[in-house]
Amino acid sequence: MVKTANVVAEIGLLIYPECQLAAIYGLTDLFRISGEWVQEASDHGAIPVIRVSHWKVEDEEECVTCIWDSHPGEPHVLTHIIAPPSIVMPENMHIPPAAATWMKTMHTQGSTLCSVCAGAFILAETGLMDGRRVTTHWAFARQLAARYPQINVAEDNMVIDDGDIITAGGILAWADLGLSLVQRFLGAEVMLSTARFLLLDPPRQYQRPFAVFIPQFNHGDDVILRVQHYLHASASEAQVISELAEKEGMSERTFLRRFTKATGLRPVEYLQQIRIMKAREALELTVQPVEQIAWQVGYKDPAAFRKIFHKLTGLTPGIYRQRFSVLAANLTSNTQ
């Protein structure tokens, strides 16, 4: 029986200035490979395939044009458009107005809009994410929320599917998004076969185990900065909020307000982040017992430590060590 292609979706990949081309070509290959697995498994004449097209922002001409198509010749019917990650930090991204205008227009014609990592800043310019729960790279979440306050940023999630808006988190989360779309259009069996062939995990749910604490020191409040330095240097010691406030000549209420405004966290939360940061490093780089690590970072009760560790990382200390202790093994082998 002669097998023919039945295009079940067309996914347009948006190429904007300094976007991550690895995501463009990686997604193109992922969807092509998934199609090959369908052919292997299909006994039917019509084989479901995903059409992929590349769309480039021509900033000078203020337009977006198709520059490559896996199935040329037929009119485009874009079911999904993906804004890939950027290779520059969000504050340095150039967001062409034509990109947001084109995506918004395609959305009115039925396209589902997707973003990966800092691609969320491109998608946010459409205004269509206002009031939505979306994700981006955990390191960019605060910037996205500050620049677009109408968006509900949920940086813990790897992929958030809100129907006509789909967002993915980390810079390599294009693989998670791509596999999710393969599962939607070609089925779970094809998705798993594609993931196994590419040595990828099936779509992950959370970024939290990968996120690290990035303290804010450039807020301009010298008094709070001094307190932060003190907390980083003495995190394992017991800290009393009223004593910290008194030391800086402030009421406790004023201290709490200024500290939260400057750092984005309450003092207790900030101290927890420092301690868990130090605990993660110990779990990655040493073979010390969890109870000893808990004591060293300031927790006298190992059960309390485990509870807070799980809250902030999404994993138990033991599972975290299993997943992230490769560096410790490398360091050990290099010293032998």
C-alpha positions as a printed NumPy array, in Angstrom:
array([[ 0.   ,  0.   ,  0.   ],
       [ 1.319,  3.431, -0.94 ],
       [ 1.607,  5.638,  2.119],
       [ 0.683,  9.307,  1.821],
       [ 1.215, 12.179,  4.255],
       [-1.712, 13.591,  6.175],
       [-0.68 , 16.901,  7.75 ],
       [-2.325, 17.014, 11.176],
       [-0.671, 20.247, 12.322],
       [ 1.602, 22.981, 11.028],
       [ 4.038, 24.399, 13.553],
       [ 5.692, 27.694, 12.684],
       [ 9.037, 28.46 , 14.327],
       [ 9.702, 32.18 , 14.722],
       [13.239, 33.408, 13.991],
       [13.831, 36.787, 15.604],
       [17.103, 38.697, 16.196],
       [19.524, 36.685, 18.369],
       [17.124, 33.847, 19.019],
       [18.508, 30.403, 19.818],
       [18.886, 28.694, 16.455],
       [19.63 , 25.413, 18.237],
       [15.972, 25.391, 19.31 ],
       [14.786, 26.118, 15.767],
       [16.776, 23.264, 14.249],
       [16.321, 20.984, 17.243],
       [12.535, 21.258, 17.067],
       [12.658, 20.785, 13.301],
       [14.612, 17.545, 13.748],
       [12.426, 16.383, 16.633],
       [ 9.236, 16.718, 14.589],
       [10.871, 15.051, 11.556],
       [12.06 , 12.107, 13.653],
       [ 8.616, 11.722, 15.19 ],
       [ 7.23 , 11.459, 11.657],
       [ 9.649,  8.654, 10.869],
       [ 8.447,  6.71 , 13.898],
       [ 4.86 ,  7.134, 12.688],
       [ 5.816,  5.625,  9.323],
       [ 7.41 ,  2.649, 11.062],
       [ 4.272,  2.003, 13.103],
       [ 1.601,  2.859, 10.533],
       [-0.25 ,  0.211,  8.52 ],
       [-2.532,  2.789,  6.948],
       [-2.244,  4.613,  3.669],
       [-2.437,  8.11 ,  5.173],
       [ 0.391,  8.812,  7.618],
       [-0.165, 11.652, 10.106],
       [ 2.737, 14.127,  9.995],
       [ 3.589, 17.478, 11.532],
       [ 4.435, 20.177,  9.007],
       [ 7.167, 22.555, 10.15 ],
       [ 7.854, 25.999,  8.728],
       [10.404, 28.677,  9.643],
       [ 9.26 , 32.295,  9.802],
       [11.792, 35.125,  9.939],
       [11.204, 38.625, 11.23 ],
       [12.248, 41.121,  8.577],
       [12.561, 44.074, 10.922],
       [13.422, 46.667,  8.294],
       [10.384, 45.712,  6.237],
       [ 8.259, 45.248,  9.365],
       [ 6.977, 41.86 ,  8.262],
       [ 7.364, 38.143,  8.926],
       [ 8.006, 35.8  ,  6.013],
       [ 8.353, 32.043,  5.571],
       [11.93 , 31.077,  4.671],
       [11.674, 27.258,  4.925],
       [ 8.898, 24.687,  4.783],
       [ 8.99 , 20.929,  5.327],
       [ 5.94 , 20.474,  3.069],
       [ 6.051, 23.295,  0.516],
       [ 3.36 , 23.915, -2.053],
       [ 0.224, 23.942,  0.07 ],
       [-1.231, 27.089,  1.692],
       [-0.072, 27.618,  5.271],
       [-2.462, 26.773,  8.083],
       [-0.448, 27.479, 11.214],
       [-1.931, 25.577, 14.129],
       [ 0.95 , 26.551, 16.446],
       [ 3.633, 29.238, 16.501],
       [ 6.664, 28.915, 18.771],
       [ 8.851, 31.813, 19.932],
       [12.158, 30.097, 20.853],
       [14.656, 31.144, 23.545],
       [17.004, 34.084, 23.132],
       [20.788, 33.812, 23.339],
       [20.971, 37.203, 25.054],
       [19.574, 38.203, 28.425],
       [16.026, 39.635, 28.458],
       [17.208, 43.168, 29.209],
       [19.301, 43.085, 26.015],
       [16.693, 41.474, 23.769],
       [15.536, 43.326, 20.678],
       [11.814, 42.627, 20.32 ],
       [10.676, 43.628, 16.838],
       [ 7.135, 45.061, 16.825],
       [ 6.47 , 43.04 , 13.668],
       [ 6.89 , 39.774, 15.61 ],
       [ 4.208, 40.583, 18.181],
       [ 1.876, 42.004, 15.535],
       [ 2.213, 38.884, 13.387],
       [ 1.671, 36.513, 16.303],
       [-1.388, 38.444, 17.436],
       [-2.83 , 38.377, 13.926],
       [-2.226, 34.64 , 13.595],
       [-3.857, 34.093, 16.981],
       [-7.05 , 35.707, 15.697],
       [-6.93 , 33.215, 12.825],
       [-6.77 , 30.241, 15.187],
       [-3.075, 29.697, 15.866],
       [-1.996, 28.558, 19.325],
       [ 0.907, 30.72 , 20.486],
       [ 3.852, 29.127, 22.305],
       [ 7.066, 30.371, 23.867],
       [10.193, 28.81 , 25.325],
       [12.355, 30.461, 27.988],
       [12.936, 34.158, 27.138],
       [10.654, 33.733, 24.143],
       [ 7.969, 34.592, 26.683],
       [ 9.069, 38.229, 26.403],
       [ 8.254, 38.128, 22.683],
       [ 4.878, 36.549, 23.35 ],
       [ 4.131, 38.973, 26.187],
       [ 4.357, 41.898, 23.751],
       [ 1.142, 40.658, 22.119],
       [-0.788, 41.397, 25.318],
       [-2.431, 37.994, 24.998],
       [-0.727, 36.626, 28.119],
       [-2.319, 39.255, 30.382],
       [-4.262, 37.511, 33.12 ],
       [-2.775, 34.146, 32.126],
       [-0.696, 31.753, 34.185],
       [ 2.549, 31.328, 32.229],
       [ 6.12 , 30.177, 32.748],
       [ 9.594, 31.168, 31.621],
       [13.145, 30.377, 32.706],
       [13.3  , 30.514, 36.504],
       [16.11 , 33.107, 36.302],
       [13.96 , 35.454, 34.195],
       [10.673, 35.091, 36.075],
       [11.117, 38.19 , 38.209],
       [11.968, 40.325, 35.17 ],
       [ 8.978, 39.036, 33.228],
       [ 6.629, 39.736, 36.135],
       [ 8.058, 43.222, 36.645],
       [ 7.902, 44.187, 32.975],
       [ 4.435, 42.709, 32.428],
       [ 2.622, 42.958, 35.78 ],
       [-0.67 , 41.681, 34.335],
       [ 0.885, 38.242, 33.77 ],
       [ 0.754, 35.505, 36.42 ],
       [ 4.27 , 34.035, 36.252],
       [ 4.597, 30.475, 37.594],
       [ 8.299, 29.74 , 37.217],
       [ 8.125, 26.335, 38.926],
       [ 6.437, 24.774, 35.91 ],
       [ 8.315, 23.414, 32.909],
       [ 5.328, 23.609, 30.54 ],
       [ 1.982, 25.35 , 31.085],
       [-0.724, 24.563, 28.549],
       [-3.482, 27.176, 28.709],
       [-5.188, 26.086, 25.513],
       [-4.433, 28.819, 23.005],
       [-1.29 , 29.893, 24.909],
       [ 1.461, 27.382, 25.789],
       [ 4.639, 28.416, 27.589],
       [ 7.764, 26.419, 28.442],
       [10.441, 27.227, 31.003],
       [14.166, 26.557, 30.664],
       [16.38 , 27.233, 27.667],
       [16.266, 23.55 , 26.648],
       [12.574, 23.187, 27.449],
       [11.92 , 23.327, 23.705],
       [12.383, 19.551, 23.896],
       [ 9.648, 19.263, 26.533],
       [ 7.327, 21.46 , 24.486],
       [ 8.129, 19.596, 21.284],
       [ 7.474, 16.194, 22.833],
       [ 4.226, 17.482, 24.339],
       [ 3.047, 18.544, 20.879],
       [ 4.132, 15.224, 19.377],
       [ 2.062, 13.418, 21.984],
       [-0.925, 15.64 , 21.216],
       [-0.863, 15.081, 17.45 ],
       [ 0.829, 11.705, 16.973],
       [ 0.098,  9.918, 20.243],
       [ 1.93 ,  8.831, 23.379],
       [ 3.621,  5.828, 21.747],
       [ 5.26 ,  7.969, 19.063],
       [ 6.258, 10.577, 21.64 ],
       [ 7.974,  7.955, 23.795],
       [ 9.716,  6.401, 20.796],
       [10.976,  9.835, 19.74 ],
       [12.181, 10.614, 23.264],
       [14.009,  7.281, 23.545],
       [15.691,  7.733, 20.165],
       [16.865, 11.251, 21.099],
       [17.885, 10.138, 24.622],
       [15.433, 12.599, 26.144],
       [13.286, 12.278, 29.215],
       [ 9.543, 12.47 , 28.565],
       [ 8.147, 15.997, 29.111],
       [ 9.161, 17.203, 32.555],
       [ 6.755, 19.036, 34.835],
       [ 8.875, 21.24 , 37.096],
       [11.898, 23.54 , 36.934],
       [12.214, 23.798, 40.694],
       [14.998, 21.195, 41.142],
       [17.155, 23.132, 38.66 ],
       [16.489, 26.629, 40.   ],
       [19.107, 28.288, 42.171],
       [18.767, 31.208, 44.526],
       [19.902, 34.471, 42.923],
       [19.958, 37.168, 45.639],
       [19.328, 40.759, 44.629],
       [22.123, 43.107, 45.72 ],
       [21.632, 46.051, 43.362],
       [18.449, 47.438, 44.888],
       [20.087, 50.597, 46.254],
       [19.167, 50.2  , 49.938],
       [22.543, 50.239, 51.707],
       [21.131, 49.263, 55.082],
       [19.361, 46.163, 53.743],
       [22.433, 45.292, 51.699],
       [24.465, 45.283, 54.9  ],
       [21.927, 42.931, 56.504],
       [22.075, 40.635, 53.471],
       [25.857, 40.412, 53.7  ],
       [25.542, 39.58 , 57.379],
       [22.968, 36.837, 56.708],
       [25.114, 35.236, 54.018],
       [28.113, 35.204, 56.355],
       [26.237, 33.827, 59.375],
       [23.359, 31.834, 57.883],
       [23.937, 28.83 , 60.14 ],
       [23.396, 30.92 , 63.265],
       [19.985, 31.559, 64.815],
       [18.558, 34.874, 63.607],
       [15.929, 36.988, 65.349],
       [14.103, 39.553, 63.218],
       [13.641, 42.023, 66.048],
       [17.372, 41.949, 66.807],
       [18.281, 42.513, 63.151],
       [15.916, 45.495, 63.051],
       [17.223, 46.922, 66.317],
       [20.799, 46.559, 65.134],
       [19.987, 48.786, 62.138],
       [17.99 , 51.29 , 64.229],
       [14.593, 50.445, 62.766],
       [11.3  , 49.187, 64.072],
       [10.549, 45.594, 63.188],
       [ 7.673, 46.664, 60.936],
       [ 9.837, 49.125, 58.991],
       [12.64 , 46.597, 58.705],
       [10.299, 43.942, 57.31 ],
       [ 8.855, 46.377, 54.785],
       [12.231, 47.583, 53.541],
       [13.793, 44.132, 53.443],
       [10.894, 42.655, 51.455],
       [10.847, 45.594, 49.049],
       [14.598, 45.342, 48.407],
       [14.982, 41.563, 48.126],
       [11.554, 40.312, 47.127],
       [11.548, 37.986, 50.14 ],
       [10.756, 38.228, 53.818],
       [13.85 , 37.801, 56.055],
       [12.844, 34.28 , 57.12 ],
       [12.336, 33.241, 53.491],
       [15.639, 34.825, 52.518],
       [17.471, 32.934, 55.258],
       [15.832, 29.677, 54.171],
       [17.016, 30.25 , 50.614],
       [20.604, 30.831, 51.767],
       [20.608, 27.725, 53.934],
       [19.108, 25.481, 51.255],
       [21.546, 26.9  , 48.71 ],
       [24.427, 25.836, 50.957],
       [22.787, 22.46 , 51.58 ],
       [22.394, 21.808, 47.855],
       [26.071, 22.489, 47.319],
       [26.992, 20.072, 50.101],
       [24.71 , 17.383, 48.649],
       [26.265, 17.862, 45.212],
       [29.902, 17.982, 46.258],
       [30.235, 15.837, 49.387],
       [29.113, 12.504, 50.793],
       [28.252, 13.917, 54.208],
       [25.086, 12.483, 55.822],
       [21.955, 14.574, 55.37 ],
       [21.666, 15.068, 59.142],
       [25.172, 16.533, 59.291],
       [24.459, 18.877, 56.39 ],
       [21.247, 20.018, 58.052],
       [23.171, 20.878, 61.23 ],
       [25.915, 22.696, 59.353],
       [23.507, 24.987, 57.506],
       [21.551, 25.904, 60.62 ],
       [18.816, 23.297, 61.166],
       [18.93 , 21.431, 64.454],
       [15.904, 19.336, 63.465],
       [16.618, 17.144, 60.381],
       [12.879, 16.664, 59.817],
       [12.343, 20.419, 59.583],
       [15.287, 20.66 , 57.193],
       [13.863, 17.942, 54.949],
       [10.481, 19.674, 54.893],
       [11.91 , 23.052, 53.875],
       [14.31 , 21.435, 51.371],
       [11.403, 19.673, 49.661],
       [ 9.349, 22.862, 49.658],
       [12.066, 24.862, 47.879],
       [13.432, 22.207, 45.494],
       [10.528, 19.821, 44.982],
       [12.776, 16.889, 45.947],
       [13.897, 15.167, 49.122],
       [17.6  , 15.632, 49.999],
       [18.277, 11.992, 49.169],
       [16.677, 12.142, 45.714],
       [18.36 , 15.478, 45.035],
       [21.738, 13.893, 45.774],
       [20.978, 10.969, 43.473],
       [20.149, 13.317, 40.597],
       [22.792, 16.014, 41.024],
       [25.836, 14.414, 42.672],
       [27.64 , 13.696, 39.377],
       [29.949, 16.651, 39.971],
       [31.04 , 15.147, 43.268],
       [31.869, 11.881, 41.494],
       [33.882, 13.756, 38.882],
       [35.803, 15.631, 41.54 ],
       [36.585, 12.381, 43.332],
       [37.845, 10.659, 40.176],
       [40.031, 13.642, 39.285],
       [41.836, 13.518, 42.648],
       [42.643,  9.814, 42.458]])
